[in-house]
Structures are given as C-alpha cells and as structure tokens.
Amino acid sequence: MRKILLSSIIIVIAITFLGRLSYLQIFSFSAEQVLEDPAIKAIYDYPERGYIYDRNGHLLVGNDPAYDVMVIPREVKALDTLEFCGLLGIEKEKFVEKLRKARVYSPRLPSVLVPQLSKQDYAKLQEKMRKYKGFYIQKRSLRYYDTPSAANVLGYISEVNEGDLAVNKYYVQGELKGRTGVERYYEDLLRGRKGVQYIQKDRFNRDIGPYKNGQLDTLPEQGKQISITIDKTLQEYGETLMNGKRGGIVAIEPATGEILSMISGPTYDPALLVGRERSKNYTKLYNDTIANPTWDRSIHAQQPPGSPFKTLNALIALQEGVLDESTTIQCYHGFYVGKK
C-alpha cells in the first residue's frame, strides 16, 4: 500500500512538473511572463521623442543623441573601480551607491548606472567597455531646444522614479518621461513606444540567441510630432519685454481662442534642464526664492481683478455718456454684500 501511495505521489508530481514546463514552453507568450524567467534577458531600444513645432511650423523642441551606461548587477565581475569611475567621471562612493540601487531594483534586469553621456565621453569609454563585464552602453536621445524661451510652456523631461514605476508598468528604471508643460500633457504621444529584444541564456549565463526566434521582439516606434498654437517669434519677443520684470503675458487669438504666447517673468533657458547637469540646475532654479523662475506666473499668479474691471466699466460709462473725463467718484473701501 505504501509503495502504491509513494508511486502515485511521484507520478502526480511528475505530471504537474511536465505540465507546467509544457505551458511555459508552448503557451507562455506574454512579455510579463517572459521577464519572470531568469534565463531571459530583455534589451530595450528607446525611440526618439516626438518633435514639437509652433503654429507656423518652426521647430521648438527636437532631439540630440546621448548614451547611457547600463548595468546588469548579477553579471558584474571584479573590476578596477577607480579606473572605471575615472572614465565615467563620477566618484567611487556614488558608483557604489548606484550599483546597490540597481541590485535592489533587480539583479538580472538592466538599470541605468550613468545617464546621458556626451559624444566625447562615449567615444572615450566605448573602446574600453570590453574590460567591464556586466556593463554596456545604450544609445538614446535627449531633448534639444531650438529656442531659449517658453520653458514653462514646453516643460521638461526627467528620469522615472519609484512612484512612476508603481503606477505605470510601461516604464522601466532609467526611462525618461514628461514632467511639466506640453511634455507632460502629451506624454503618451511624444514618448512613442520602445522596442524590446529578448535574449535567451544558457546555464553558464551566456547568450544563446533570440528567445523563440524573436517572435516576441518588437521594433521601436518614434513619438508623434505635434504642433502647438504658440508663435515662436511672438513668444521670444514677449520674453525680451519681460526681461528684468515680474509678471505674465498671455496673447490670445480672439477669433479662435488659440493661445499665441504664454510668458512668465523671470524665466529660464529650457536647455538648462537637459543632460547630466539637469538635477543640479533644477535645484538651483527651484531654490531661487527671489526670482522663482520655475513658477509660471502666466497661469498661477492670481492677481486681483478689481482695477481692470474699473477701467472697463469707466470706458462703458464714457461711451454711454453717463460720465465724462472730469467726473470723480468716491470709493469707500469697497461695497459689501451680506455678512462681513
């Protein structure tokens, strides 16, 4: 009886095990399930973000090439840390901390170690990357601004954080997304769709080739190009008028309600929030409590509307002949309705 029971248990376990293997090999085709397999590595191909043009077809925001140094923590071998940090242009303590965070995120998935290398840094590092196992360089694009104005209108992009990853499963660590302005509002259109290539590994962690002959691989789709109603020339002219002043200007086309310019002063050059200096520059701008350039006065500053309404009513009264240029009216600190 015991032999029959033991044999039955072994047969049931074997059938369950074989059934699960068959399901994973034959029916498991979703990207989420594939990434759960430690023998599969995903390599992402990031598309260019969509270009942004003004109402007349003039370029406002384009792209420049940049390079990220990526790391797969479990593949990292012993290396000359000081030499590598020297090539990357970072301190050893920062390198160790970034590697620790990458391991916490995932020991087998790629993470950004050093983002947004310049062409010069990339050229210097590329020829020596073979010495550093577990690290590789991934090409991507950064925003290029063809205007020094409209910073608050256009907004900026930055690396996703833990909150973004928890809310939206599309993003992976190290990816960029729109944070403010047009970049944020049209994020789904501008970001495009990243491509992915799944690589299968053997038990020695060596690349075998494409998983399922590349059936699940996808190509990147470039972000959509969009045009906004802002007039580039008018926007730049308006910001020169606000140079050294505080306030906002909004120019609207009365016939359609289209916004031709949204000017906030003081402002800043949007190019400051691009590249490896973005975080430092943003902190400096945000902490400037005197000028407060990151605060968009064109839409956030709520000025008392009393004086403009007085002028409008006075013009109507003049037109109707109710008063003339010599008429005076006493103001007793306002008119109260209801309880004070």
C-alpha positions in Angstrom: 0.0 0.0 0.0 2.8 2.4 0.9 4.6 1.6 -2.4 1.4 2.4 -4.3 0.9 5.7 -2.4 4.6 6.7 -2.9 4.4 5.8 -6.6 1.2 7.8 -7.0 2.7 10.9 -5.4 5.8 10.7 -7.6 3.6 10.3 -10.8 1.4 13.3 -9.8 4.4 15.5 -9.1 6.0 14.4 -12.4 2.8 15.1 -14.4 2.4 18.5 -12.7 6.1 19.4 -13.4 5.8 18.3 -17.1 2.5 20.2 -17.5 4.0 23.4 -16.1 7.1 23.1 -18.4 4.8 22.5 -21.4 2.7 25.5 -20.6 5.8 27.7 -20.2 7.3 26.5 -23.5 4.2 26.4 -25.6 1.6 28.8 -24.3 3.5 31.4 -22.3 3.9 34.3 -24.7 3.3 37.5 -22.8 6.1 39.9 -22.1 5.4 39.8 -18.4 5.7 36.1 -18.2 8.9 36.1 -20.2 10.6 38.6 -17.9 9.9 36.3 -15.0 12.2 33.8 -16.4 15.8 34.4 -15.1 17.2 32.8 -18.3 15.7 35.5 -20.5 17.3 39.0 -20.8 15.4 42.0 -22.3 17.3 44.6 -24.3 15.3 47.8 -24.8 15.5 50.1 -27.8 14.3 53.5 -27.0 12.7 55.7 -29.7 13.2 59.4 -30.2 10.6 61.5 -28.6 8.3 63.4 -31.0 9.3 66.8 -32.2 7.3 69.9 -31.1 6.6 72.7 -33.6 5.0 76.1 -33.3 1.9 77.2 -35.2 4.0 78.3 -38.2 5.9 75.0 -38.4 9.1 76.4 -36.7 10.9 73.8 -34.6 10.7 74.3 -30.8 11.9 71.0 -29.4 14.0 68.3 -31.2 16.4 65.6 -30.1 20.2 65.1 -29.7 21.9 61.7 -29.4 23.1 60.7 -25.9 24.4 57.5 -24.3 23.6 55.7 -21.0 25.9 53.3 -19.2 23.8 50.3 -18.2 24.5 47.6 -15.7 23.1 44.1 -15.1 24.1 43.6 -11.4 24.4 39.8 -11.4 26.7 39.8 -14.4 29.2 42.3 -12.9 32.7 40.8 -12.4 35.6 42.1 -10.4 36.9 45.3 -11.9 39.2 48.3 -11.3 36.7 50.5 -9.7 38.9 53.6 -9.6 39.7 53.4 -13.3 36.1 52.8 -14.3 34.9 55.7 -12.1 37.5 57.9 -13.7 36.2 57.0 -17.2 32.6 57.7 -16.1 33.5 60.9 -14.4 31.9 60.0 -11.1 33.1 59.4 -7.5 33.6 55.9 -6.2 31.0 56.4 -3.4 28.4 57.4 -6.0 29.3 54.4 -8.2 28.8 52.0 -5.2 25.5 53.6 -4.3 24.1 53.4 -7.8 25.2 49.8 -8.1 23.5 49.0 -4.8 20.2 50.6 -6.0 20.4 48.6 -9.3 20.7 45.4 -7.3 17.7 46.4 -5.2 15.6 47.1 -8.3 16.6 43.8 -10.0 19.8 41.8 -10.0 19.1 40.4 -13.5 17.4 43.4 -15.3 19.4 46.3 -16.7 19.5 49.6 -14.9 20.9 53.0 -15.7 24.2 53.5 -14.0 25.3 56.8 -15.5 22.8 58.6 -17.8 23.3 60.9 -20.7 27.0 60.7 -21.6 28.2 63.2 -24.2 29.6 62.1 -27.6 33.1 62.8 -26.3 32.7 60.8 -23.1 31.1 58.0 -25.1 34.0 57.8 -27.6 36.5 57.7 -24.7 34.6 54.9 -22.9 33.4 52.7 -25.8 36.8 51.2 -26.6 37.3 50.0 -23.0 33.9 48.7 -22.2 35.0 45.1 -23.1 37.0 45.1 -19.8 33.9 45.6 -17.6 31.6 42.6 -17.6 28.0 43.4 -16.8 28.1 46.9 -18.2 27.2 48.1 -21.6 26.3 51.4 -23.4 22.8 52.1 -24.6 22.0 54.8 -27.2 19.1 57.2 -26.6 18.1 60.8 -27.3 17.9 63.9 -25.2 15.8 67.0 -25.8 17.2 69.8 -27.9 15.6 73.2 -27.6 15.7 75.4 -30.7 14.6 78.4 -28.7 15.7 79.9 -25.4 12.1 80.8 -24.4 8.8 79.1 -23.5 10.4 77.0 -20.7 7.3 76.8 -18.6 5.1 76.1 -21.6 7.2 73.3 -23.1 8.1 71.7 -19.8 10.9 69.2 -19.2 11.6 65.5 -19.0 13.3 63.6 -16.3 14.0 60.0 -15.2 11.1 58.0 -13.8 11.1 57.4 -10.1 9.7 54.6 -7.9 6.2 56.1 -7.9 6.1 56.2 -11.7 7.2 52.6 -11.9 4.5 51.5 -9.4 1.7 53.4 -11.2 2.6 52.7 -14.9 4.1 49.3 -15.8 5.1 50.6 -19.2 8.1 52.4 -17.8 11.3 50.7 -16.7 14.0 52.1 -14.5 16.2 54.7 -16.2 13.5 55.7 -18.7 12.5 59.4 -19.2 9.1 60.9 -19.1 7.5 64.4 -19.4 7.2 66.2 -16.0 5.6 69.6 -16.8 4.0 71.6 -19.6 3.5 70.2 -23.1 6.0 67.4 -22.4 3.7 66.0 -19.6 0.3 66.7 -21.2 1.2 64.9 -24.4 3.5 62.3 -22.9 1.6 59.3 -24.4 2.0 60.8 -27.9 5.5 62.2 -27.6 7.2 59.2 -25.9 6.5 56.7 -28.7 6.9 53.0 -27.9 10.1 51.4 -27.0 11.2 48.2 -28.8 12.4 45.1 -27.0 14.6 42.1 -27.9 14.5 39.0 -25.7 17.8 37.1 -25.5 17.9 33.6 -24.0 20.9 32.5 -21.9 22.3 29.1 -21.0 23.1 27.7 -17.5 26.5 29.5 -17.7 24.8 32.8 -18.3 26.0 33.0 -21.9 23.8 34.4 -24.6 22.4 31.7 -26.8 20.3 33.8 -29.2 16.8 35.3 -29.6 14.1 33.8 -27.5 11.6 31.9 -29.6 13.4 33.1 -32.7 12.4 36.6 -32.0 8.7 36.0 -32.1 8.1 38.4 -29.1 10.6 41.0 -30.2 9.2 44.4 -31.2 10.6 47.4 -33.0 10.6 50.9 -31.5 8.0 53.4 -32.7 9.1 57.1 -32.8 7.0 59.6 -30.9 4.4 61.6 -32.7 5.2 65.1 -34.0 2.9 67.7 -32.6 2.2 71.4 -33.4 1.1 73.8 -30.7 -0.6 77.2 -31.1 2.3 79.1 -29.7 4.0 81.6 -32.0 7.8 81.2 -31.6 8.7 84.7 -32.7 6.0 86.3 -30.5 7.0 84.2 -27.5 10.6 85.2 -27.8 9.7 88.9 -28.3 7.4 88.8 -25.3 10.1 87.4 -23.1 12.5 90.2 -24.0 9.8 92.6 -22.9 9.6 90.9 -19.5 13.4 90.8 -19.0 14.1 92.1 -15.5 10.4 92.3 -14.7 7.9 90.1 -12.7 4.6 89.1 -14.2 2.9 87.3 -17.0 1.6 87.9 -20.5 -0.9 85.8 -22.4 -1.7 86.6 -26.0 -4.9 85.0 -27.4 -6.3 84.9 -30.9 -9.8 86.3 -30.3 -11.4 84.6 -33.3 -10.4 81.1 -32.2 -9.3 81.3 -28.6 -5.9 79.9 -29.5 -3.0 80.9 -27.2 -0.3 82.6 -29.2 2.1 83.2 -26.3 2.3 82.5 -22.6 5.1 84.5 -21.0 6.3 84.3 -17.4 8.9 86.6 -15.9 11.5 85.9 -14.6 12.1 82.7 -16.7 15.0 80.5 -17.6 16.5 78.7 -20.6 14.9 75.3 -21.1 18.2 73.9 -22.2 19.3 74.1 -18.5 17.1 71.1 -17.7 18.8 68.8 -20.2 21.8 66.4 -19.6 23.8 65.4 -16.6 23.6 68.8 -15.0 19.7 68.8 -15.1 19.3 67.9 -11.4 21.8 70.5 -10.2 20.3 73.2 -12.4 16.8 72.4 -11.4 17.7 72.5 -7.7 19.3 75.9 -8.2 16.3 77.3 -10.1 13.7 75.8 -7.6 15.6 77.2 -4.6 15.8 80.7 -6.1 13.1 82.2 -3.9 13.7 85.7 -5.1 13.2 85.3 -8.8 11.3 81.9 -8.6 11.7 81.2 -12.3 10.1 77.8 -12.2 6.7 79.3 -11.1 4.6 80.0 -14.1 3.1 83.4 -13.4 1.1 83.4 -16.6 -1.3 80.9 -15.2 -0.6 80.6 -11.4 -0.3 84.2 -10.4 -3.9 85.2 -9.3 -3.8 89.0 -9.4 -6.8 90.9 -8.0 -9.2 91.7 -11.0 -10.6 94.9 -9.4 -8.6 97.6 -11.3 -9.1 96.2 -14.8 -12.8 96.0 -14.2 -12.9 99.6 -13.0 -11.2 100.6 -16.3 -13.6 98.6 -18.4 -16.7 100.0 -16.6 -15.4 103.5 -16.9 -14.9 103.1 -20.7 -18.5 101.8 -21.0 -19.8 104.8 -18.9 -17.9 107.2 -21.2 -19.3 105.6 -24.3 -22.9 105.8 -22.9 -22.4 109.4 -21.8 -23.1 108.6 -18.2 -19.9 110.5 -17.2 -17.1 112.5 -18.8 -13.4 113.0 -18.3 -13.9 115.4 -15.4 -16.2 113.1 -13.4 -14.9 112.0 -10.0 -16.2 109.1 -7.9 -15.5 108.4 -4.2 -14.5 104.9 -3.1 -15.3 104.0 0.5 -13.1 100.9 0.7 -15.4 98.7 -1.4 -19.0 97.6 -1.4 -20.0 94.8 1.0 -22.8 92.3 0.3 -24.1 90.1 3.1 -22.2 89.5 6.4 -18.7 90.8 6.7 
